[in-house]
């Protein structure tokens, strides 16, 4: 039996050859293109995670320093107010005399 001038055996051989070649092409594409991209993507993902952790750590340090400076500023505000009151008291004493 012939179809388009080829026998069934010819068609089977042709399908086998085309299938094998397409399988090889897809395999090479996966090895040459997809695998390196996947590896680079994984490396980039690892770098981003590392950077995220570093930024989070830096943010926590900055918040701790900010709280420390805020406490010092509050303490200085209290001292400044006390000094202002002492100066006013001194001037009142000198004005009374």
PERACOR-V60760 format. One record per pair of residues at least 12 apart in sequence whose C-alpha atoms are under 10 Angstrom apart, sorted by the first residue. I is the first residue (numbers start at 0). J is the second residue. Records with the same first field share a line. If there is no record, write none. Layout:
I=J ; J
This chain:
none
